[in-house]
Amino acid sequence: SLQQMHLLLEDSLNEIKVATEETTEINSKPAYFKSITGLLDGFAIEIRSFSFKRKSCTYLSSLSGKKDNLEQDMEA
């Protein structure tokens, strides 16, 4: 499922907290968005990810970075 794809990202983190998760659409097709925070090797990080299906394939696209710096990274 679209939600299960995000588990691939979460497997490497500790102390995971879900900030946002929602069902949405991309190009009028079902999609799923999730934003999480957690620890990676003791450092706080944030991951924002989308999963969607196209034809018979499921895709996962993500952006990750240091917690509280991700917004700045997106603007650059």
PDB file of N, CA, C and O in Angstrom:
ATOM      1  N   SER A   1       0.845  -1.193   0.000  1.00  0.00           N
ATOM      2  CA  SER A   1       0.000   0.000   0.000  1.00  0.00           C
ATOM      3  C   SER A   1       0.882   1.246   0.000  1.00  0.00           C
ATOM      4  O   SER A   1       2.092   1.172   0.214  1.00  0.00           O
ATOM      5  N   LEU A   2       0.260   2.371  -0.240  1.00  0.00           N
ATOM      6  CA  LEU A   2       1.006   3.626  -0.247  1.00  0.00           C
ATOM      7  C   LEU A   2       1.606   3.928   1.119  1.00  0.00           C
ATOM      8  O   LEU A   2       2.708   4.470   1.203  1.00  0.00           O
ATOM      9  N   GLN A   3       0.898   3.586   2.187  1.00  0.00           N
ATOM     10  CA  GLN A   3       1.394   3.836   3.535  1.00  0.00           C
ATOM     11  C   GLN A   3       2.590   2.950   3.870  1.00  0.00           C
ATOM     12  O   GLN A   3       3.516   3.401   4.544  1.00  0.00           O
ATOM     13  N   GLN A   4       2.588   1.718   3.417  1.00  0.00           N
ATOM     14  CA  GLN A   4       3.675   0.784   3.723  1.00  0.00           C
ATOM     15  C   GLN A   4       5.000   1.217   3.114  1.00  0.00           C
ATOM     16  O   GLN A   4       6.057   0.885   3.649  1.00  0.00           O
ATOM     17  N   MET A   5       4.966   1.941   2.019  1.00  0.00           N
ATOM     18  CA  MET A   5       6.203   2.401   1.384  1.00  0.00           C
ATOM     19  C   MET A   5       7.016   3.285   2.330  1.00  0.00           C
ATOM     20  O   MET A   5       8.245   3.287   2.267  1.00  0.00           O
ATOM     21  N   HIS A   6       6.357   4.022   3.187  1.00  0.00           N
ATOM     22  CA  HIS A   6       7.040   4.950   4.089  1.00  0.00           C
ATOM     23  C   HIS A   6       7.810   4.212   5.191  1.00  0.00           C
ATOM     24  O   HIS A   6       8.717   4.773   5.806  1.00  0.00           O
ATOM     25  N   LEU A   7       7.447   2.973   5.429  1.00  0.00           N
ATOM     26  CA  LEU A   7       8.169   2.182   6.427  1.00  0.00           C
ATOM     27  C   LEU A   7       9.624   1.972   6.026  1.00  0.00           C
ATOM     28  O   LEU A   7      10.479   1.784   6.891  1.00  0.00           O
ATOM     29  N   LEU A   8       9.917   2.000   4.736  1.00  0.00           N
ATOM     30  CA  LEU A   8      11.302   1.879   4.273  1.00  0.00           C
ATOM     31  C   LEU A   8      12.173   2.992   4.846  1.00  0.00           C
ATOM     32  O   LEU A   8      13.336   2.768   5.181  1.00  0.00           O
ATOM     33  N   LEU A   9      11.610   4.182   4.956  1.00  0.00           N
ATOM     34  CA  LEU A   9      12.359   5.319   5.500  1.00  0.00           C
ATOM     35  C   LEU A   9      12.462   5.256   7.015  1.00  0.00           C
ATOM     36  O   LEU A   9      13.477   5.645   7.593  1.00  0.00           O
ATOM     37  N   GLU A  10      11.423   4.770   7.648  1.00  0.00           N
ATOM     38  CA  GLU A  10      11.358   4.766   9.103  1.00  0.00           C
ATOM     39  C   GLU A  10      12.235   3.692   9.741  1.00  0.00           C
ATOM     40  O   GLU A  10      12.603   3.816  10.909  1.00  0.00           O
ATOM     41  N   ASP A  11      12.572   2.654   9.004  1.00  0.00           N
ATOM     42  CA  ASP A  11      13.358   1.548   9.558  1.00  0.00           C
ATOM     43  C   ASP A  11      14.723   1.965  10.090  1.00  0.00           C
ATOM     44  O   ASP A  11      15.257   1.315  10.988  1.00  0.00           O
ATOM     45  N   SER A  12      15.293   3.032   9.555  1.00  0.00           N
ATOM     46  CA  SER A  12      16.638   3.434   9.969  1.00  0.00           C
ATOM     47  C   SER A  12      16.635   4.464  11.101  1.00  0.00           C
ATOM     48  O   SER A  12      17.700   4.886  11.550  1.00  0.00           O
ATOM     49  N   LEU A  13      15.445   4.874  11.570  1.00  0.00           N
ATOM     50  CA  LEU A  13      15.347   5.916  12.590  1.00  0.00           C
ATOM     51  C   LEU A  13      14.969   5.358  13.951  1.00  0.00           C
ATOM     52  O   LEU A  13      14.375   4.285  14.060  1.00  0.00           O
ATOM     53  N   ASN A  14      15.322   6.100  14.977  1.00  0.00           N
ATOM     54  CA  ASN A  14      14.893   5.825  16.347  1.00  0.00           C
ATOM     55  C   ASN A  14      14.007   6.975  16.815  1.00  0.00           C
ATOM     56  O   ASN A  14      14.073   8.082  16.281  1.00  0.00           O
ATOM     57  N   GLU A  15      13.180   6.699  17.817  1.00  0.00           N
ATOM     58  CA  GLU A  15      12.316   7.712  18.431  1.00  0.00           C
ATOM     59  C   GLU A  15      11.499   8.485  17.384  1.00  0.00           C
ATOM     60  O   GLU A  15      11.509   9.716  17.370  1.00  0.00           O
ATOM     61  N   ILE A  16      10.805   7.768  16.524  1.00  0.00           N
ATOM     62  CA  ILE A  16      10.026   8.359  15.442  1.00  0.00           C
ATOM     63  C   ILE A  16       8.772   9.036  15.986  1.00  0.00           C
ATOM     64  O   ILE A  16       8.059   8.488  16.826  1.00  0.00           O
ATOM     65  N   LYS A  17       8.527  10.241  15.483  1.00  0.00           N
ATOM     66  CA  LYS A  17       7.304  10.970  15.791  1.00  0.00           C
ATOM     67  C   LYS A  17       6.681  11.424  14.469  1.00  0.00           C
ATOM     68  O   LYS A  17       7.351  12.027  13.631  1.00  0.00           O
ATOM     69  N   VAL A  18       5.410  11.130  14.297  1.00  0.00           N
ATOM     70  CA  VAL A  18       4.704  11.530  13.085  1.00  0.00           C
ATOM     71  C   VAL A  18       4.178  12.951  13.274  1.00  0.00           C
ATOM     72  O   VAL A  18       3.401  13.215  14.192  1.00  0.00           O
ATOM     73  N   ALA A  19       4.605  13.861  12.400  1.00  0.00           N
ATOM     74  CA  ALA A  19       4.151  15.244  12.460  1.00  0.00           C
ATOM     75  C   ALA A  19       2.867  15.415  11.649  1.00  0.00           C
ATOM     76  O   ALA A  19       1.923  16.065  12.098  1.00  0.00           O
ATOM     77  N   THR A  20       2.840  14.830  10.460  1.00  0.00           N
ATOM     78  CA  THR A  20       1.695  14.938   9.561  1.00  0.00           C
ATOM     79  C   THR A  20       1.596  13.689   8.710  1.00  0.00           C
ATOM     80  O   THR A  20       2.609  13.140   8.278  1.00  0.00           O
ATOM     81  N   GLU A  21       0.376  13.242   8.472  1.00  0.00           N
ATOM     82  CA  GLU A  21       0.148  12.206   7.474  1.00  0.00           C
ATOM     83  C   GLU A  21      -1.237  12.408   6.902  1.00  0.00           C
ATOM     84  O   GLU A  21      -2.199  12.655   7.629  1.00  0.00           O
ATOM     85  N   GLU A  22      -1.324  12.296   5.568  1.00  0.00           N
ATOM     86  CA  GLU A  22      -2.609  12.524   4.938  1.00  0.00           C
ATOM     87  C   GLU A  22      -2.674  11.877   3.559  1.00  0.00           C
ATOM     88  O   GLU A  22      -1.668  11.731   2.865  1.00  0.00           O
ATOM     89  N   THR A  23      -3.868  11.502   3.196  1.00  0.00           N
ATOM     90  CA  THR A  23      -4.128  11.014   1.852  1.00  0.00           C
ATOM     91  C   THR A  23      -4.388  12.232   0.984  1.00  0.00           C
ATOM     92  O   THR A  23      -5.120  13.137   1.382  1.00  0.00           O
ATOM     93  N   THR A  24      -3.793  12.257  -0.197  1.00  0.00           N
ATOM     94  CA  THR A  24      -3.906  13.405  -1.082  1.00  0.00           C
ATOM     95  C   THR A  24      -3.954  12.908  -2.526  1.00  0.00           C
ATOM     96  O   THR A  24      -4.210  11.728  -2.766  1.00  0.00           O
ATOM     97  N   GLU A  25      -3.711  13.790  -3.479  1.00  0.00           N
ATOM     98  CA  GLU A  25      -3.678  13.416  -4.887  1.00  0.00           C
ATOM     99  C   GLU A  25      -2.496  14.066  -5.575  1.00  0.00           C
ATOM    100  O   GLU A  25      -2.087  15.175  -5.230  1.00  0.00           O
ATOM    101  N   ILE A  26      -1.954  13.361  -6.554  1.00  0.00           N
ATOM    102  CA  ILE A  26      -0.942  13.900  -7.459  1.00  0.00           C
ATOM    103  C   ILE A  26      -1.438  13.581  -8.865  1.00  0.00           C
ATOM    104  O   ILE A  26      -1.649  12.416  -9.203  1.00  0.00           O
ATOM    105  N   ASN A  27      -1.623  14.603  -9.676  1.00  0.00           N
ATOM    106  CA  ASN A  27      -2.162  14.430 -11.033  1.00  0.00           C
ATOM    107  C   ASN A  27      -3.458  13.630 -11.028  1.00  0.00           C
ATOM    108  O   ASN A  27      -3.651  12.734 -11.850  1.00  0.00           O
ATOM    109  N   SER A  28      -4.332  13.958 -10.105  1.00  0.00           N
ATOM    110  CA  SER A  28      -5.651  13.316  -9.971  1.00  0.00           C
ATOM    111  C   SER A  28      -5.578  11.830  -9.625  1.00  0.00           C
ATOM    112  O   SER A  28      -6.552  11.102  -9.823  1.00  0.00           O
ATOM    113  N   LYS A  29      -4.446  11.378  -9.117  1.00  0.00           N
ATOM    114  CA  LYS A  29      -4.266   9.984  -8.692  1.00  0.00           C
ATOM    115  C   LYS A  29      -4.044   9.957  -7.189  1.00  0.00           C
ATOM    116  O   LYS A  29      -3.493  10.906  -6.631  1.00  0.00           O
ATOM    117  N   PRO A  30      -4.468   8.873  -6.515  1.00  0.00           N
ATOM    118  CA  PRO A  30      -4.261   8.782  -5.059  1.00  0.00           C
ATOM    119  C   PRO A  30      -2.779   8.852  -4.687  1.00  0.00           C
ATOM    120  O   PRO A  30      -1.925   8.271  -5.356  1.00  0.00           O
ATOM    121  N   ALA A  31      -2.505   9.561  -3.630  1.00  0.00           N
ATOM    122  CA  ALA A  31      -1.139   9.676  -3.107  1.00  0.00           C
ATOM    123  C   ALA A  31      -1.232   9.771  -1.586  1.00  0.00           C
ATOM    124  O   ALA A  31      -2.307   9.962  -1.018  1.00  0.00           O
ATOM    125  N   TYR A  32      -0.067   9.632  -0.947  1.00  0.00           N
ATOM    126  CA  TYR A  32      -0.011   9.659   0.523  1.00  0.00           C
ATOM    127  C   TYR A  32       1.197  10.483   0.920  1.00  0.00           C
ATOM    128  O   TYR A  32       2.297  10.262   0.413  1.00  0.00           O
ATOM    129  N   PHE A  33       1.000  11.436   1.826  1.00  0.00           N
ATOM    130  CA  PHE A  33       2.065  12.301   2.322  1.00  0.00           C
ATOM    131  C   PHE A  33       2.292  12.012   3.798  1.00  0.00           C
ATOM    132  O   PHE A  33       1.343  11.806   4.555  1.00  0.00           O
ATOM    133  N   LYS A  34       3.569  11.998   4.202  1.00  0.00           N
ATOM    134  CA  LYS A  34       3.896  11.791   5.603  1.00  0.00           C
ATOM    135  C   LYS A  34       5.127  12.617   5.961  1.00  0.00           C
ATOM    136  O   LYS A  34       6.106  12.650   5.216  1.00  0.00           O
ATOM    137  N   SER A  35       5.062  13.279   7.105  1.00  0.00           N
ATOM    138  CA  SER A  35       6.189  14.044   7.629  1.00  0.00           C
ATOM    139  C   SER A  35       6.510  13.483   9.007  1.00  0.00           C
ATOM    140  O   SER A  35       5.643  13.420   9.879  1.00  0.00           O
ATOM    141  N   ILE A  36       7.772  13.073   9.199  1.00  0.00           N
ATOM    142  CA  ILE A  36       8.182  12.482  10.475  1.00  0.00           C
ATOM    143  C   ILE A  36       9.474  13.113  10.966  1.00  0.00           C
ATOM    144  O   ILE A  36      10.229  13.704  10.194  1.00  0.00           O
ATOM    145  N   THR A  37       9.711  12.977  12.257  1.00  0.00           N
ATOM    146  CA  THR A  37      10.999  13.337  12.839  1.00  0.00           C
ATOM    147  C   THR A  37      11.511  12.115  13.591  1.00  0.00           C
ATOM    148  O   THR A  37      10.735  11.246  13.991  1.00  0.00           O
ATOM    149  N   GLY A  38      12.807  12.060  13.775  1.00  0.00           N
ATOM    150  CA  GLY A  38      13.402  10.950  14.498  1.00  0.00           C
ATOM    151  C   GLY A  38      14.888  11.170  14.674  1.00  0.00           C
ATOM    152  O   GLY A  38      15.427  12.217  14.316  1.00  0.00           O
ATOM    153  N   LEU A  39      15.531  10.177  15.224  1.00  0.00           N
ATOM    154  CA  LEU A  39      16.978  10.246  15.444  1.00  0.00           C
ATOM    155  C   LEU A  39      17.685   9.277  14.508  1.00  0.00           C
ATOM    156  O   LEU A  39      17.290   8.119  14.369  1.00  0.00           O
ATOM    157  N   LEU A  40      18.738   9.775  13.872  1.00  0.00           N
ATOM    158  CA  LEU A  40      19.600   8.956  13.024  1.00  0.00           C
ATOM    159  C   LEU A  40      21.020   9.108  13.551  1.00  0.00           C
ATOM    160  O   LEU A  40      21.610  10.185  13.461  1.00  0.00           O
ATOM    161  N   ASP A  41      21.557   8.046  14.093  1.00  0.00           N
ATOM    162  CA  ASP A  41      22.880   8.087  14.725  1.00  0.00           C
ATOM    163  C   ASP A  41      22.970   9.179  15.782  1.00  0.00           C
ATOM    164  O   ASP A  41      24.010   9.818  15.942  1.00  0.00           O
ATOM    165  N   GLY A  42      21.866   9.388  16.505  1.00  0.00           N
ATOM    166  CA  GLY A  42      21.833  10.363  17.587  1.00  0.00           C
ATOM    167  C   GLY A  42      21.508  11.783  17.167  1.00  0.00           C
ATOM    168  O   GLY A  42      21.382  12.659  18.022  1.00  0.00           O
ATOM    169  N   PHE A  43      21.369  12.036  15.870  1.00  0.00           N
ATOM    170  CA  PHE A  43      21.066  13.379  15.372  1.00  0.00           C
ATOM    171  C   PHE A  43      19.599  13.463  14.968  1.00  0.00           C
ATOM    172  O   PHE A  43      19.064  12.548  14.343  1.00  0.00           O
ATOM    173  N   ALA A  44      18.953  14.569  15.331  1.00  0.00           N
ATOM    174  CA  ALA A  44      17.541  14.775  14.994  1.00  0.00           C
ATOM    175  C   ALA A  44      17.410  15.127  13.517  1.00  0.00           C
ATOM    176  O   ALA A  44      18.067  16.047  13.029  1.00  0.00           O
ATOM    177  N   ILE A  45      16.551  14.385  12.805  1.00  0.00           N
ATOM    178  CA  ILE A  45      16.291  14.679  11.400  1.00  0.00           C
ATOM    179  C   ILE A  45      14.785  14.706  11.153  1.00  0.00           C
ATOM    180  O   ILE A  45      13.987  14.229  11.961  1.00  0.00           O
ATOM    181  N   GLU A  46      14.432  15.275  10.021  1.00  0.00           N
ATOM    182  CA  GLU A  46      13.044  15.336   9.576  1.00  0.00           C
ATOM    183  C   GLU A  46      12.985  14.745   8.175  1.00  0.00           C
ATOM    184  O   GLU A  46      13.884  14.970   7.365  1.00  0.00           O
ATOM    185  N   ILE A  47      11.933  13.991   7.888  1.00  0.00           N
ATOM    186  CA  ILE A  47      11.720  13.429   6.559  1.00  0.00           C
ATOM    187  C   ILE A  47      10.306  13.762   6.115  1.00  0.00           C
ATOM    188  O   ILE A  47       9.341  13.519   6.839  1.00  0.00           O
ATOM    189  N   ARG A  48      10.195  14.321   4.916  1.00  0.00           N
ATOM    190  CA  ARG A  48       8.894  14.554   4.279  1.00  0.00           C
ATOM    191  C   ARG A  48       8.852  13.680   3.032  1.00  0.00           C
ATOM    192  O   ARG A  48       9.763  13.722   2.205  1.00  0.00           O
ATOM    193  N   SER A  49       7.796  12.894   2.901  1.00  0.00           N
ATOM    194  CA  SER A  49       7.760  11.949   1.788  1.00  0.00           C
ATOM    195  C   SER A  49       6.358  11.803   1.202  1.00  0.00           C
ATOM    196  O   SER A  49       5.349  11.948   1.892  1.00  0.00           O
ATOM    197  N   PHE A  50       6.335  11.511  -0.100  1.00  0.00           N
ATOM    198  CA  PHE A  50       5.117  11.213  -0.844  1.00  0.00           C
ATOM    199  C   PHE A  50       5.245   9.829  -1.440  1.00  0.00           C
ATOM    200  O   PHE A  50       6.323   9.443  -1.892  1.00  0.00           O
ATOM    201  N   SER A  51       4.167   9.085  -1.446  1.00  0.00           N
ATOM    202  CA  SER A  51       4.124   7.832  -2.203  1.00  0.00           C
ATOM    203  C   SER A  51       2.928   7.910  -3.143  1.00  0.00           C
ATOM    204  O   SER A  51       1.891   8.489  -2.818  1.00  0.00           O
ATOM    205  N   PHE A  52       3.099   7.312  -4.315  1.00  0.00           N
ATOM    206  CA  PHE A  52       2.035   7.326  -5.314  1.00  0.00           C
ATOM    207  C   PHE A  52       2.241   6.155  -6.268  1.00  0.00           C
ATOM    208  O   PHE A  52       3.319   5.565  -6.333  1.00  0.00           O
ATOM    209  N   LYS A  53       1.189   5.836  -7.000  1.00  0.00           N
ATOM    210  CA  LYS A  53       1.262   4.746  -7.968  1.00  0.00           C
ATOM    211  C   LYS A  53       1.089   5.307  -9.369  1.00  0.00           C
ATOM    212  O   LYS A  53       0.318   6.238  -9.602  1.00  0.00           O
ATOM    213  N   ARG A  54       1.824   4.717 -10.282  1.00  0.00           N
ATOM    214  CA  ARG A  54       1.689   5.044 -11.694  1.00  0.00           C
ATOM    215  C   ARG A  54       1.806   3.741 -12.452  1.00  0.00           C
ATOM    216  O   ARG A  54       2.812   3.037 -12.364  1.00  0.00           O
ATOM    217  N   LYS A  55       0.771   3.436 -13.191  1.00  0.00           N
ATOM    218  CA  LYS A  55       0.651   2.156 -13.884  1.00  0.00           C
ATOM    219  C   LYS A  55       0.768   1.045 -12.839  1.00  0.00           C
ATOM    220  O   LYS A  55      -0.012   1.034 -11.886  1.00  0.00           O
ATOM    221  N   SER A  56       1.691   0.132 -12.978  1.00  0.00           N
ATOM    222  CA  SER A  56       1.783  -0.967 -12.010  1.00  0.00           C
ATOM    223  C   SER A  56       2.926  -0.786 -11.007  1.00  0.00           C
ATOM    224  O   SER A  56       3.289  -1.728 -10.302  1.00  0.00           O
ATOM    225  N   CYS A  57       3.491   0.417 -10.944  1.00  0.00           N
ATOM    226  CA  CYS A  57       4.617   0.673 -10.036  1.00  0.00           C
ATOM    227  C   CYS A  57       4.211   1.638  -8.926  1.00  0.00           C
ATOM    228  O   CYS A  57       3.360   2.508  -9.115  1.00  0.00           O
ATOM    229  N   THR A  58       4.838   1.463  -7.767  1.00  0.00           N
ATOM    230  CA  THR A  58       4.642   2.375  -6.642  1.00  0.00           C
ATOM    231  C   THR A  58       5.947   3.132  -6.420  1.00  0.00           C
ATOM    232  O   THR A  58       7.026   2.540  -6.407  1.00  0.00           O
ATOM    233  N   TYR A  59       5.838   4.434  -6.246  1.00  0.00           N
ATOM    234  CA  TYR A  59       7.004   5.300  -6.094  1.00  0.00           C
ATOM    235  C   TYR A  59       6.991   5.966  -4.731  1.00  0.00           C
ATOM    236  O   TYR A  59       5.933   6.223  -4.156  1.00  0.00           O
ATOM    237  N   LEU A  60       8.184   6.240  -4.225  1.00  0.00           N
ATOM    238  CA  LEU A  60       8.357   6.948  -2.961  1.00  0.00           C
ATOM    239  C   LEU A  60       9.378   8.052  -3.190  1.00  0.00           C
ATOM    240  O   LEU A  60      10.516   7.786  -3.576  1.00  0.00           O
ATOM    241  N   SER A  61       8.968   9.284  -2.952  1.00  0.00           N
ATOM    242  CA  SER A  61       9.843  10.437  -3.108  1.00  0.00           C
ATOM    243  C   SER A  61       9.972  11.114  -1.753  1.00  0.00           C
ATOM    244  O   SER A  61       8.972  11.337  -1.071  1.00  0.00           O
ATOM    245  N   SER A  62      11.203  11.444  -1.357  1.00  0.00           N
ATOM    246  CA  SER A  62      11.374  12.022  -0.024  1.00  0.00           C
ATOM    247  C   SER A  62      12.427  13.121  -0.016  1.00  0.00           C
ATOM    248  O   SER A  62      13.304  13.191  -0.877  1.00  0.00           O
ATOM    249  N   LEU A  63      12.302  13.971   0.989  1.00  0.00           N
ATOM    250  CA  LEU A  63      13.267  15.022   1.266  1.00  0.00           C
ATOM    251  C   LEU A  63      13.600  14.911   2.742  1.00  0.00           C
ATOM    252  O   LEU A  63      12.698  14.856   3.578  1.00  0.00           O
ATOM    253  N   SER A  64      14.875  14.878   3.072  1.00  0.00           N
ATOM    254  CA  SER A  64      15.259  14.747   4.477  1.00  0.00           C
ATOM    255  C   SER A  64      16.384  15.716   4.802  1.00  0.00           C
ATOM    256  O   SER A  64      17.134  16.147   3.927  1.00  0.00           O
ATOM    257  N   GLY A  65      16.480  16.042   6.070  1.00  0.00           N
ATOM    258  CA  GLY A  65      17.531  16.940   6.519  1.00  0.00           C
ATOM    259  C   GLY A  65      17.477  17.117   8.023  1.00  0.00           C
ATOM    260  O   GLY A  65      16.634  16.532   8.703  1.00  0.00           O
ATOM    261  N   LYS A  66      18.387  17.933   8.532  1.00  0.00           N
ATOM    262  CA  LYS A  66      18.415  18.201   9.963  1.00  0.00           C
ATOM    263  C   LYS A  66      17.096  18.839  10.386  1.00  0.00           C
ATOM    264  O   LYS A  66      16.543  19.699   9.701  1.00  0.00           O
ATOM    265  N   LYS A  67      16.615  18.384  11.542  1.00  0.00           N
ATOM    266  CA  LYS A  67      15.367  18.948  12.060  1.00  0.00           C
ATOM    267  C   LYS A  67      15.542  20.452  12.241  1.00  0.00           C
ATOM    268  O   LYS A  67      16.591  20.909  12.696  1.00  0.00           O
ATOM    269  N   ASP A  68      14.549  21.192  11.895  1.00  0.00           N
ATOM    270  CA  ASP A  68      14.506  22.655  11.960  1.00  0.00           C
ATOM    271  C   ASP A  68      15.310  23.332  10.854  1.00  0.00           C
ATOM    272  O   ASP A  68      15.253  24.557  10.742  1.00  0.00           O
ATOM    273  N   ASN A  69      16.051  22.600  10.037  1.00  0.00           N
ATOM    274  CA  ASN A  69      16.778  23.185   8.911  1.00  0.00           C
ATOM    275  C   ASN A  69      16.159  22.806   7.578  1.00  0.00           C
ATOM    276  O   ASN A  69      16.535  23.366   6.548  1.00  0.00           O
ATOM    277  N   LEU A  70      15.230  21.880   7.572  1.00  0.00           N
ATOM    278  CA  LEU A  70      14.676  21.388   6.317  1.00  0.00           C
ATOM    279  C   LEU A  70      13.947  22.481   5.551  1.00  0.00           C
ATOM    280  O   LEU A  70      14.024  22.536   4.324  1.00  0.00           O
ATOM    281  N   GLU A  71      13.248  23.342   6.257  1.00  0.00           N
ATOM    282  CA  GLU A  71      12.521  24.440   5.599  1.00  0.00           C
ATOM    283  C   GLU A  71      13.500  25.354   4.863  1.00  0.00           C
ATOM    284  O   GLU A  71      13.218  25.772   3.740  1.00  0.00           O
ATOM    285  N   GLN A  72      14.635  25.669   5.468  1.00  0.00           N
ATOM    286  CA  GLN A  72      15.673  26.487   4.825  1.00  0.00           C
ATOM    287  C   GLN A  72      16.238  25.766   3.612  1.00  0.00           C
ATOM    288  O   GLN A  72      16.476  26.396   2.582  1.00  0.00           O
ATOM    289  N   ASP A  73      16.456  24.465   3.709  1.00  0.00           N
ATOM    290  CA  ASP A  73      16.990  23.701   2.596  1.00  0.00           C
ATOM    291  C   ASP A  73      16.030  23.716   1.408  1.00  0.00           C
ATOM    292  O   ASP A  73      16.464  23.740   0.256  1.00  0.00           O
ATOM    293  N   MET A  74      14.730  23.701   1.686  1.00  0.00           N
ATOM    294  CA  MET A  74      13.738  23.696   0.622  1.00  0.00           C
ATOM    295  C   MET A  74      13.721  25.035  -0.130  1.00  0.00           C
ATOM    296  O   MET A  74      13.421  25.074  -1.323  1.00  0.00           O
ATOM    297  N   GLU A  75      14.040  26.112   0.562  1.00  0.00           N
ATOM    298  CA  GLU A  75      14.045  27.433  -0.055  1.00  0.00           C
ATOM    299  C   GLU A  75      15.282  27.670  -0.913  1.00  0.00           C
ATOM    300  O   GLU A  75      15.254  28.503  -1.819  1.00  0.00           O
ATOM    301  N   ALA A  76      16.353  26.957  -0.641  1.00  0.00           N
ATOM    302  CA  ALA A  76      17.614  27.171  -1.365  1.00  0.00           C
ATOM    303  C   ALA A  76      17.576  26.623  -2.769  1.00  0.00           C
ATOM    304  O   ALA A  76      18.561  26.727  -3.500  1.00  0.00           O
TER     305      ALA A  76
END
